[in-house]
């Protein structure tokens, strides 16, 4: 099977590999679409602590059942919840398996979807709604991240929202909140090409390189500040700014994975009685809701800016590691 292989820092190749054997409890899937995630970019850069070369990356993918599933017939369109949990630690035993103490993922800790065929555990197979395309189905995982953040952050319809970052996750969060009734969503992003996409999607855009974010947010909220701030950027300047732009007794929700410890103004947090929460991946219910959301809001497909053939594997990573208008880049097998 044709596969995209991570061979080492900043090095990928296209190789022919054997179709994986279907072990007990796992299902063989013929891949259709697979997206490049921020985690894949970390792997590509050689910065991921667990991913080891050679590796077939990809944990955002869709495809069709080939064999191994007890109830879904061959050809059933599916996506995969890529979380691999131990089932034995305290979080797993108390219904919080998404924060399993030894959480692993398909495409990071074992081969993933950047190949013509991939295997995944039976219990992680999610059938696509009848009206959802395989292309859109490959977006379900990042939408589940956004759904989890909105639910975990306890967003209330009608509240003002600031979203830092107009990449896939930031725009998925903004669109998810919009579907939940948010009417005043401000997206902060220094990349003008990404801001253009955010504006096309109907969001108020702020470029921190040329605008004062704090003052702009105050103007947009009648001087009170934003009810919520969602950090989807992971830049040290963001978490410092977040405590300023959020209102008194507001909430900061951190989705981004910070590579190094960041400075937070704790005194400002105390004076304003702020709440700060952190989210990681998603629960099974979040994943289900993401499927329902994609089925009812097909405009999420507008986040998919590039669909490339496997032969252009390198181009996909180049698009996301240089200043371009790329948001979600996918490969089609």
C-alpha positions, 0 to 999 in steps of 0.5 A, a space after each residue: 500500500 502507498 504510505 507517507 512515512 515520517 523518517 526523521 526531523 523534516 523528512 518524509 517519504 512516499 513508500 510502499 508498505 504491506 497492508 497491516 494485519 488485522 489483529 483481534 479486536 481491530 478493524 481494517 479500513 481503506 483510507 479516503 481522506 486524512 488531515 495534517 494536524 498540528 501534532 503531525 507538524 510537531 512530529 515532522 519537526 522531530 519535536 514530539 516526545 513519543 512519536 518515533 520514526 519510521 511512522 505513518 502519521 495521521 489521526 484525523 481520517 475517514 475511510 470505509 470498512 474492509 473487514 474485522 467489524 462485527 456489525 458494520 458491513 464492508 464499504 461502510 463510511 467511517 471515521 475513527 476516534 484515535 484515542 488509545 486508553 489503558 482501561 485500568 488507571 483511575 481516570 479510565 475507571 471513573 469515566 474520564 478515559 480521555 485523560 488516561 494516565 498513559 493516553 496514546 493515539 493512532 498515528 502517533 504511538 502506532 501507524 495511522 491514516 496517512 496510508 491506503 489502509 489503516 487499522 483501528 480498535 473496533 470500539 473506536 470506529 464511528 460511522 458517518 451520518 448518511 449525509 456526511 461526505 468522507 471528506 468532511 468526515 475526516 474533519 470530525 476529530 478537530 471538531 470534537 476538540 472544539 466541542 469539548 472545549 465549548 462544553 468543558 468551558 461551560 460556554 453560555 449562548 449570547 456571551 462575548 468570545 475571543 478566540 486566539 488563533 485562526 488555524 483549524 482548531 481556532 476556527 473550529 472553536 469559533 464555528 462551534 460556538 457560533 452554532 451554539 448561539 455565540 453572536 459576538 466572536 472575535 478572532 485574533 490572528 497575526 496571519 492576514 491570509 488566515 484572518 481573511 478566511 475568518 472574516 469570510 466565515 463571518 467573524 470579527 477579526 483582530 490583527 495583533 500586529 497592527 491593532 491593540 487587542 485589549 482596546 478593540 475587545 473593550 470597544 466591542 464589549 461596551 468596555 466590559 471585556 470578553 466573557 470567554 477567551 479561548 487560547 488556540 494559539 499557544 504563544 506566550 504573549 497570548 496567555 499574558 494578554 488573555 487575562 487583560 481582555 477577559 472581563 471581571 469574573 470571566 473565563 480563560 480556556 486553554 486548548 493550545 499545547 504550550 511547548 514551554 512554561 508561559 508567564 501568567 499574570 496571577 495577580 490580575 487573575 486574582 483581582 478579577 476573580 478569573 477562572 482558567 481551565 484547560 482541555 485535552 482532546 475529547 470524550 466519546 460524547 464530544 466525538 458523537 456531538 461533533 458528528 451531529 454538528 458536521 451533519 447539520 452544519 456542512 459549512 465546516 467544509 470551508 475550513 478544508 483549503 487544500 486536498 492533495 494527492 499522496 504524490 504531493 505529500 511534501 507540499 502538504 507540510 510545506 503549506 503548513 510550515 510557511 506563511 500561506 492561506 492554508 487552514 486544513 490540508 488533507 491528502 486523498 487516497 
